[in-house]
Amino acid sequence: MTSSSDGHSTQRPDTEPDPDTEPEPGTVVCALCGATAQGPPPTWTYSVENGTGLHYCERCARENLRAIEGRLDSEWW
């Protein structure tokens, strides 16, 4: 688990995320790496792709900033 300066904590899974496992209510899950956080942290990015809302943790958003700003769907990252 890592903590950011704004007091939010992020937990990265040791394995690939299981798409069949539902997170606890109020938990936000990164669409790329499966990191979880309680509530949507202000440092995370929210994107709507093909009508579906997706959250991206700070690390994944930073690593893919050019693609996000270029409005490329995450399948092209």
C-alpha positions in Angstrom: 0.0 0.0 0.0 1.3 3.5 -0.8 0.1 6.8 0.6 0.1 10.1 -1.3 0.6 13.6 0.1 -3.2 14.2 0.1 -3.8 11.3 2.6 -5.2 8.8 0.1 -3.8 5.3 0.0 -3.5 3.0 -3.0 -3.0 -0.7 -2.9 -1.5 -2.5 -5.8 -2.3 -6.2 -6.2 0.5 -8.7 -6.3 -1.2 -10.5 -9.2 -3.3 -9.6 -12.1 -6.8 -8.3 -11.2 -9.6 -10.9 -11.3 -12.4 -9.4 -13.4 -15.0 -11.7 -11.6 -14.2 -10.3 -8.2 -16.4 -7.3 -7.2 -14.6 -4.6 -5.1 -16.2 -3.3 -1.9 -18.7 -0.5 -2.3 -16.9 2.9 -2.6 -13.7 1.2 -3.8 -12.2 2.5 -7.1 -10.2 0.1 -9.2 -7.6 1.1 -11.8 -8.7 -0.2 -15.2 -5.1 -1.0 -16.2 -3.2 -2.4 -13.2 -6.0 -3.2 -10.7 -4.8 -0.9 -8.0 -7.6 0.0 -5.5 -8.4 3.1 -3.5 -11.2 4.1 -1.2 -13.3 6.6 -3.1 -12.0 8.4 -6.2 -8.6 10.0 -5.3 -8.1 13.5 -6.8 -4.9 12.3 -8.4 -6.6 9.5 -10.4 -7.9 10.0 -14.0 -11.5 9.2 -15.1 -12.2 8.4 -18.7 -15.3 7.4 -20.6 -14.5 4.8 -23.3 -17.3 3.3 -25.5 -19.8 4.5 -22.9 -18.0 2.9 -19.9 -16.5 4.9 -17.1 -12.9 3.9 -16.3 -10.6 5.0 -13.5 -6.8 5.1 -13.9 -4.4 5.3 -10.9 -1.8 8.1 -10.8 1.0 5.8 -12.0 -0.9 4.4 -15.0 -2.2 7.9 -15.9 1.4 9.4 -15.8 2.8 6.5 -17.9 0.1 7.0 -20.6 -0.3 10.8 -20.4 0.3 11.4 -24.2 -2.2 8.7 -25.2 -4.8 10.1 -22.7 -4.3 13.7 -24.0 -4.4 12.4 -27.6 -7.8 10.9 -26.6 -6.7 7.4 -27.7 -8.7 4.5 -26.2 -6.8 2.5 -23.7 -6.7 -0.5 -26.1 -4.1 1.6 -28.1 -1.8 2.2 -25.1 
